Amino acid sequence: MIYNDGGKSSTGRKGTSGDCGVRAMAIALGLDYDYCYKVLAQANKNAGNKKSARNGLQKSIYDKVLKEHGWVWKSAPKFNGRKAYFNDMPKDKTVIARMAKHFVAVIDQEIYDIWDSSHKMVYGYWEEAA
């Protein structure tokens, strides 16, 4: 696991929040944390929720924003007798993995985040469209 807050600390924001989607998007897409926060918060508001991206996001909202940025959803690989994990993500690629109540940037099968979620199974991931 490589510690990376997606640029949150450089914005002056402090403390913890449920902003994993913002961090993952900023890291994986190489975008500014503030930009990602604003885009995701607005999408959350447009879906009838609070204009916030710090208390988690529904997959459908996150998916819509990532599609607008040229990213596509892929189901996690299937294995006999076990679930998929971060190290089952494609090699030599940057993806955003969806885990139980968590989104995380995975670059070349390595987690980039503020905490180690390697124990969580992966439901699927987004990658840049070919």
Buried (B, 14 or more C-beta within 10 A) or exposed (E): BEEBBBBBEEEEBEEEBBBBBBBBBBBBBEBBBBBBBBBBBEBBBEEEBEEBBBEBBEEEBBBBBBEEBEBEBEEBBEEEEEEBBBEBBBEEBBBBBBBEEBBBBBBEBEBBBBEEBBEBBBBBBBBBEE
